[in-house]
Amino acid sequence: MAAVGIEANFERCGVEYRLGAYRYTVDDYLNVIEDCGFRGVKCYEFCGDDGLVNEVPWATKYVGRPLLLVIAARKHTC
């Protein structure tokens, strides 16, 4: 989402806070995970779809955009 300029933000007591966003690719994440010794890496990406919009109508702007990256891996320990 950072790649399209969307960043995390929230409002508290009338003040809007923007947390910023760094643009990392999926490969960036996978390379770091593998460099840290994790193996058996599996990666799943989920995009916004009609099911999301049915549950959250204002989420139409996310249809077709990646929203969630799930990475599963194991680290061998001695």
BELTACOR-V34475 format. One record per residue. N is the residue number from 1. RES is the residue in one small letter. SS is DSSP state (H for helix, E for strand, - for the rest). NEAR is the number of other ideal C-beta (glycine too) atoms within 8 Angstrom. D_LAST is the distance of its C-alpha to the last C-alpha in Angstrom with 1 decimal. Layout:
BEGIN
((N	RES	SS	NEAR	D_LAST) (N	RES	SS	NEAR	D_LAST))
END
This chain:
BEGIN
((1	m	-	9	37.6) (2	a	H	10	37.5) (3	a	H	5	38.7) (4	v	H	6	42.0) (5	g	-	6	42.4) (6	i	-	6	41.3) (7	e	-	10	39.5) (8	a	E	7	38.6) (9	n	E	8	41.5) (10	f	E	6	42.9) (11	e	E	7	46.0) (12	r	E	6	46.4) (13	c	-	3	49.8) (14	g	-	4	51.5) (15	v	E	6	49.1) (16	e	E	6	47.1) (17	y	E	8	43.7) (18	r	E	7	42.1) (19	l	E	7	38.4) (20	g	E	6	38.5) (21	a	-	10	36.3) (22	y	-	5	34.4) (23	r	-	6	34.7) (24	y	-	6	31.3) (25	t	-	6	31.2) (26	v	H	8	28.8) (27	d	H	6	27.5) (28	d	H	8	26.9) (29	y	H	11	24.5) (30	l	H	11	22.7) (31	n	H	8	22.4) (32	v	H	8	20.8) (33	i	H	11	18.3) (34	e	H	10	17.3) (35	d	H	6	17.4) (36	c	-	7	14.9) (37	g	-	7	12.3) (38	f	E	10	13.3) (39	r	E	9	14.3) (40	g	E	7	16.8) (41	v	E	11	19.0) (42	k	E	7	22.2) (43	c	E	9	25.1) (44	y	E	8	28.2) (45	e	E	9	31.3) (46	f	E	8	34.1) (47	c	E	10	37.6) (48	g	E	10	40.5) (49	d	-	8	42.8) (50	d	H	6	45.8) (51	g	H	6	43.9) (52	l	H	12	42.7) (53	v	H	12	46.3) (54	n	H	6	47.6) (55	e	H	6	45.4) (56	v	-	6	45.8) (57	p	H	6	49.1) (58	w	H	5	48.7) (59	a	H	11	45.5) (60	t	H	7	47.7) (61	k	H	6	46.8) (62	y	H	10	43.2) (63	v	E	12	44.2) (64	g	-	6	42.5) (65	r	-	10	40.3) (66	p	E	8	36.5) (67	l	E	9	35.7) (68	l	E	6	32.1) (69	l	E	10	29.0) (70	v	E	8	26.1) (71	i	E	11	22.7) (72	a	E	7	19.9) (73	a	E	10	16.5) (74	r	E	6	12.9) (75	k	E	8	9.9) (76	h	-	6	6.8) (77	t	-	3	3.8) (78	c	-	2	0.0))
END
